[in-house]
């Protein structure tokens, strides 16, 4: 699965913001996410291409990858390169098992491919399209034995599923786990499906659910399980005998998979079980992936072909038009399963993928007959280390062997256009119908219009770092000093969203999403300060042995303090729950219900708090006491508003 996003994102620091951003990173753990080739700083391409030969590629990789692994604390890596219809090289670096000091063998050692698996799902679908058994533009209800969530009357088609435009929200539960039980694909799709929150074909929103649904349709149409179909129709014909979608691994492959690590100094983690297998369960070798790249380059003998050349060309081409996407069509668009990752004027299509410990990316150059695959078996010491290593290799490969020719587009420098884009944005790959909708209050992107008509994105949603963009078309903006692009959408004269990386949309934040975090933090601080002040006063009174002064309205004060404590405990409990979700741990329903109970007590506390304020005003208790009580009331109202606005009290506790 691939990280924005997919995916991993640089996490925020400090308190709740850190927890929330971390959850977003994990939500991306099975997603596409940031284009690794855009994470590393832009380097001007060389004037002439180097020869793409085994001797040159080996020397270049050997000088680059080991140092990158050492610097980032990543245990091992495998890389394969193809060109002109043949395997140029396959290399292994570091360790498959750090304790036994087992080196990575590019042919024998297996890695988890994450969302690169989605390209196999798309390939399987397109085989059935070739045979006339699936219609790309027919409603998928024709192929299913259950109903999918629908909020819009438009048909949901296979084209939508393969381009992440079916309109589904995000889900985390069951994304990745451990154990020895094989996931039930139908059960994973039917049990608590995500809601449809966008009109089909209009708003790119990366979806593991959508791709897994495509895989299930392969099962329904073919009459075989997805694992069996892919083995018989893709892996076996391509000679990919070291690859499988099966979980746990078959006995003949189980002993060959590399261990997964957080970083090279840590213990090996258990084998990961992807809950929606077609979206990310592939285990493979870099040599096998070379065969798959050659298949999509139409470079294999006729007897080994799994798709007709016209079908691969269709998969690599933009699959949606401006009829649905509107202004978004100005930016690079999704193909049928493939992302457009073009660089230096060379067309590149590919896909990245991440599990918790494995991080992979595959890119092919259809017109240049080349391809490269890289996979890592650990995340590294820093939050973005795995992205940066992949970026260094992928970007370096493009710049060394397929450098840029000519100048880029001229900037328009339209100040008015920049000011129209400025504002706060949140990702479309988010949560709408569950308590995780609260995550929208952090982790968004602020866009500032600079004085020279350029835009400052903080952070760039594709890389997690600040970036400056300049306008190069009516709705198209390009990164200054880089090659990333975004396209804005204007509705009724207002910029409402922008799209990046083909399958990710940033939507203009709603007022509640903008105000949510300040209200939450301010309310929590006020309640903490009030509880602390009350506790200190009680301790001082006891130390000085002062008698308790009986003040009217004591019961309202007691109930208010109970509500204050419940509200603060609710915030803390939600943070713990988010941290569990972040770690892809199953959160007991009881824990969520407890958080909701505390939240409810805090919300109901607005009644005694209001009575207390009214009573003190009537008694003329003094402006300090009235002001303090009013602040407490405002804080309780703030927490209650937050709970309602972001569905923390919803009966539905799915996530």
N, C-alpha and C positions, 0 to 999 in steps of 0.2 A: 504494500500500500504505500502511497506516495505522499510526502509532506508538502500544505500550503506552505497547502497552501502549500504538500503537502507539506503544513505543515509543518531540520526542525527549527521552529521559530525561536528567536532570541527572547527569553522570558524576561518579564519585568521584575523589578525588585520591590521589596517593602510590602509586608503585610498581605492583605487580601489580594492586592494587585498581582503579587507574585503567584499566589495560588491559582488565580483565574487564568493568568497567561500560561501557566504550566499546563492547566487542563486543556487549553486550546492546542498546545503543542501535542498532547497525547491524542486529542481528537484527530489530529492530522497524522497520527502514527500509522494509519492505514490509508493515507491520502497522497495526492499528487504534490501539491504545495509548491514551494519556491523552486524555480528553475536553478539547479545547481550551477549551471554554466553562467549564472548571473551573480553568484555570491562573491566570488573573488573579484578584487579590483580589476577594472578594465586595463588591458595592456595593448598597446598598439601592435597590430599584426605585422609580421616581417614582410619585407618587400617582395620576397619570392618564396614559393612553397618548397619545403624540403622533400626529398624523395620518400614516398611512403613505402619503404622496404622493411623487411624484418630486421636488418642490421640497424637502420636508423631508429625505428620504433623501439626496439629493445634497448638501445643505448639511451634514448630519451626517457623511457619509462624507468629504467634502472637508476637513472640519475635523479628522478623526481619522486617516485612513490615511496621508496624506503625512508627517505628523509622526512616525507610528509607523515608517514605512520609514526615515526619516532617522535616528531614534534607534537603530534596530537594525542599520542597514547592509544592509537588504534591497533588492535592485535594483528589483523591480517587483511589481505586484499587479493583480489584476482581481477585480471584484465584480459580481454581478448579484442583483437582488431581484425577486420576483414577488409579486403579490397580486390577489385577486379576478379570477383568470383571465387576467391580462395581465402583461407585463413592466413593472415600475415603473421600473427604471433598470438600466443596465449601465455600469460605470465602469472606467477604466484609470488606473493610477498608476505613476510611475517609468518604468523603461526595460526594454524587451525585449532591447535590445543596448546595453550601457553604453559600449562603444567608439565605436559609430556614433551614440550618443545617440538611438536609435530609441525613441520613447515607446510605452507599452503601449496598444494599441487594443482595447477590450473585444470588438469584433466580429471583427477581423481577426487579432489575436494569439492564438496557441494556447499552452496550458499543459498540462503532464503532470498527470493527476488522481490518480496513485497508486491507493490502495485504494478511492477512490470508484468505481473501475472495477467493484468487486465488486457494486455495485448494478445494473449492467448485466448482469452474469452472472446475478444473481438474477432480474432481469426476463425474461431470455431463458428461464431455467428455467421460470418461472411461465407463460410463454406456452405452453410444451409441456405443462405441467400442465393448463392450461385446455383444451387440445386432447385431453386424455386420453392423451397419449403418454408422460408421466412420472407416476409415482405418488409423491407426497411421502413415503409411508411404506412403500414397497417397498424391499427390499434392493438396493443399487446394483449388485450383481453382475449383475443382470438386464440392465444397460445397458453393461457393460464388456467389453473383449476381453483383459483381463489381471486378475490377482489383486492385490488390495490387501493390505497387511500387516494381520493380524488376531491379536489376543491374547485376544479375548473372543468367546464364542459368539453374543452378541446381534447382530442385523442392524445394518448401517450404512445409513442412509437419506439421501435428499436433504434431509430436514428437518434431520438432523444436520449435513450439510455446510454448509447455509445459516445455521446457528446456532452454528457452531464447536464442536460437541459430538461430533464423530466420534471424538475421543480421540487424535489424532495429536500426536507430539512436534514440535519445531521443526527446521528445516533452514536453513542459510545458503548453502551452495554453490550457485552458479548463480542466486542471487536477482536480482541486477542486474549487468549488464556493459555493455560498449560494443562497437562494431564495426558491420558492415553485414550480418550474417547473421541471417536470420529464425529465431527459436527454433522447435524442433519440440516441440509441446506433449506429444504422447504420450511421446516420449523423455524429456522432463523429468520426467514422472510415473512412468515405469517404472524409470528409472535411479536406483538407490539411494533408494527412497522412505523417508519417516520411519516409525518404528515406531508402532504403536498402543499407547499407554501408559495410557489411561483407558477405563473402560467407557463405551460409546456412550450419549449422552444424559444423562450425569450430571455431567460436569466441564467447564465452559466453558474452552476453551484455543484462543485465536485461531490460525487456520491458513491460510496462503496456499495450502498444498498442497490442503486440503479445498476451497477455492473454485475452484482451478484444475481439480480433479477434476470439480466440477460443470460447469465450462465444457467439459471434454472429453466429458462425457455429452451435452451439447447437440450437440456434433459427431456423436457416435455415433447419436443419435436422429434428428437432422435430415438427416444425410447431407451436410452442408456444413461447411466449416471454421468455427471459432468466429468469426473475423473476418468471413467472408462472411455467416454467419447474422445476426450483430448488425447489420451494415450493412443487410441486406435487411429485417429484421423489427423493428428498433428505430430505428436512426439515420435511415434514409431516410424511413420513415413520419412521424417527428417533425420532418423538415426539418433535421436536424442535419448539414448538409453540410460543416461545418468540424470534424468529429470522426471519429476512426478508432481502431481497435485495432491497426492494422498497424504492424509494426516491421521495418525502418526505415519512415519515413513515405513515403506516395505522393508523386510529384513535385509534384502540385498543392498539397500542404499543407506540404511540407518547408521552403519558404522563409518560412513564416509562424510557425513555432514560436519562442517566446522562448528565448533562451539561458538555461542554468541556471548559477548561480554559488554558490560557498560563501558569499560576501558581495559587496556591490556593488563593493568595491575590487579583487577578484580577477579572474583570467582566466575566460573562459567554459569550461565543462566539456563534454566530448563528450556527444552524445545518448545517453541511457541505454536499454539494452535489458533489459526485464523478462523473466526466464527462464521464468516461468509466466504468460503473457500475460493470461488472463482475470482474474487476481488483481490486475493493476495497470498495464496498458499503455495505457490510454485517453489520447489526446491530444485536447483539446477547447478551445472558447472559452467564455467566461462567458455569451454570448448563447445558444449551443447548450445549455448546462447549464440555462438558464432554461426552454427547451423541455422538457427532461427533468423538471424540477421540476413544471411545469404538467401533464405527463402523469401524474405520481404524485399530483397534486391533483385528477385527473379534471376538468381545466378546459379540455381541448382539444375541438374539434369531433369528432363521431362518426367521421368519415373519418380522423382523425389518431390515434385511440386505438390504443395498443399492448396494453392490458390492460383487462379489464372492471373496473368500479368495485369489485365484490365481491372481485376478486383483489388490487387494490391495498390494500383494507382488510385483507385477510388478511396481506399482506406486512408491514403496519405494526403489526399486533397481536402480542402475545407469542406465540411459536411453540411454547414448551415449557411444561409444567405441573409441578406439584409431584410428579407420579408419578416423574419421573426426577431432577429438580433438588432435590427435597426442600426443605430450609430456604432454599436459594438463591432459590426462587421468590418470596420476600418482597421482593427487590430488583428494580429495573428489568430486564426480560428482553429478549433478542434477539427481533426479529421475523425474517422470512424475508429475511435480508440486511441489514436495517436495525437500527441501535442505537437504543434508547430514550434520548433525550437531553433529556427533558422538563425544563422550567424554569418557575418562577413559576406553577406550577399549569397551565401550558399544555402539551399533549402535543406533543412534538417528536421526530421520527425523523430519523436522518441517518447519515452516515459520513464519516470523515476519511481522508486518504491522504497518504503521503510516499514520495518517492524520495530519492535523496541530496540533490538540489538543489531539487526542487519540493515544495510543501506545500499541501494543499488540504483543504477541508471543505464539505460540503453539508448543510443542514438544511431540513426542511419541517415545516409546522404543519398537519396534516390538518384539524383542526376550524376553524382560523382562515384557511385558504386562502392561506397565505403560504409563502415559501421564500427562502433566501439561500444563495449560493455564493461562496466566496472561494478564490483560489489565489495563491501566491507563487512567484517563480522563484529564490529563494535562501534559505539557512538563517539568515543574519545573523551578527553578531559573537559572540553568546552562545549557549550550548548550548540554551536554550529559547526563543530569540527568535521563531522561526517559530510556536511554540505560543502565545506570549504575544500576538503580533499577531492571530492568528486568534481567540484568546480575547477580546481587546478588542472585536473587531468582532462576533462571534457573541453574546457575553454582552451587549454594549451594544445590539445589535439587539433582543434579547428584552426587556431592561429598559426600552427606550425605547418600543417599540411594543406589547409584550405584558407589561405589568408584573404583579406578583403581586397577588393579592387574598386578604385574610384572613391568619390566623396559621398558622404551621407546627405540627406535632405537638409535644406536650409530652414532655419528657425523663423517663425512668423512674428514672434515678439508682440503678441496681442495682449495688452494689459487687461482689457475688459474681459477677454476670454478667460484669463487666469483668475480674475476675481470671481467669475461665475462658478469656477470649479472649487474655490476655497471652501473649507468647512470640515466637519467631522464625518467619518465613514466607518461602517462596520461590515464585516464579511457576510456574504450570502451563505457561506458554508457554516451555518450556525444553528441555533436552537430556538424554536418558536413556541412549541406546545408544551414544554416541560420547564422544571425549575432551572434547568441549565440556560434558559434564556437570559438569566442574570449575567452570564458571561459577556454579554454584549456591552456591559458598562466599561470594560477594560479591553485592552488588546486591539483597539481600533486604530485607524490612521487619521492623523490630522494633516490637512492640506492647506498650505499658506501660499498666498499669491505674493511673489517677490516684486520688487520695484521695477525689474526689467522684463516683466511679462512671463517669467518662469514660475514653476511650481516647486515648492519644497514639501516632500512627503516625509512625515515623521511617524512611524517608520514606513519605508517602502514595504507594502504587504508581501511582496515576493521574496525579500531578502532579510527583513528584520532590521535593516540599517537605514538611516536617513538618506534621501536621494533627491536630486534636483532634476526636473523634467522641463523640456521646452516644447512648444507647440510646433508640429511639422505638418499638420493637416487640420481641416475644420474641426474634427473631433479626436485627432490623434496627437499624442505626446510621446516624446522619446527621451530616455534618460541621457542627461548631459555626461559625456565621457563614457557612455556605455551603449548597449544595444537593446535594452529592455524598452517595451512600449506599453502604453495604456490607451484605451479609447473611452471617451466619455459618452454618456447618453443624456440627451436633453429632451425634456417633456414639458410642454407648455411654457417654453422659454427658460426653464430651470434645469440645471444639471442635477440629475437625480442619482447617478451612479457612474462608476467606471469599472472596466473589466481589465484583468491582467492575466497573463499566462494561459489564456484560452478558456479555462474552466472555472475561473474565480472572479466573482463580482464583488465590488465594494459598494454598498448602498449608503446613501446619505443617512446619517444617524437621525433617529426620531428624537424629539425633545426629551423623552424619558430616558433614552439611552445616553444622551449627553449629560443629563443632570443626575443620573442614577448614582454614580460613584461618589461625587461630592456630597450628595444627600446622605448616602450610607455612612461614609466616613465621619461627616460632621455629627450625625445623629449618634453614632456609636461613641464618639469622643465625649459628647455632652453627657451621655448616660454614664460612661465610665467615670467622668469627673464628678458627677452628682453622687454616684455610689461611693466613690473614694472620699468625697467631702463628708458624707453622712457617716462613714466608718471612722474617719479620723475624729470627727466631733464626738462620736460615742466613746471612743477610746480616751480622749481627753477628759470627757465628763467623768468617766470612771476613775481615771487616775487622780483627778482632783476631788473625787467623791462628792460631786455636786448632785443634788437631788434632781430627778427628772421633772421638768416643767411641763405641766399639762396644758397643751394648746388645743383649741377646738379643731375638729377635723382630723383627729389622729388616725382613724380607720382609713380615711382617704389617702393619707400619707403612706400608711403601711401597704395598702394595695398598689399605690403608685410605685413604691420601691420594689415590690415583688415583680411588677411589670418591667421595671427598669432592668432588674437582674435577669429576667427571662429574655428580654430583648437582646442583651449583651451575650448571654449564653447561646441564644439562637444564632447570632452572627458567628460566634466561635464554632458552633457545631456545623454550620454550613461550610465553613472553611475546611474543617476536618473531612467532611464528606467530599468536597471538591478535590482535596488531596488524594483521597482514596480513588476517586474517579480518574484523577491524573495518573495514578499508578496502574490503571486498568484493573483495579480490584473490584470485586462485586460488593456493592454497598447494600447491607440488609435493609429491607423495607422498614423495619422497626426503627432503624437509626434515622431515616428520613422522616418518619412519622413523629419521632421525638423532636426533631428540629422544627417541624411544623407546629407541634403543640406549644413549644416555647415561643415560637413566632406568634401564635394566636394569643397566648397570654399577654405578650407584649403589646399586641394590637388592641386587645380589650382594655388594656391599662390606660388607653387614652381617655376612657370615661372617668375613672376616679381622678386622673390627672387634671382633667378639665374642671371637675367639681372642686378640686383643691384650689385651682387658680381663681375660680369665681368666689369661693369662700374667703380667700385671702384679700381679694379686692374689696369685698364687702366689709371685712373686718379692718381694712386699712392697715394691713400687716407690715407695711413698709415696702418701698420700691425694690429693695434688694431681694426680699423674700418673694415678692410677686414676680420679679424678673427671672429669678432662678426657677420658680415653678413653671413659668411660661416657657422657658427654654426646655425644661424636661418634657412638657407637653408637646412642644414642637418636635423634639427628638423622637418621641414615641409615635407621633403622627408621621414623621419621616420614615421610620422603619416600617410602619403599617403600609404607607404608600408604596414603598419599595417592594414589600412582600406581595401586594396585589398586582403592581405593575409587572413584576417578573415571575408571577405564578408560583411563588414559594408556598402558597397555601392551596395549590391545586390538588384535587383528589387524585389526579393522575401523577404517580411518582416514578414513571418510567424515565429513562435517560439514554 
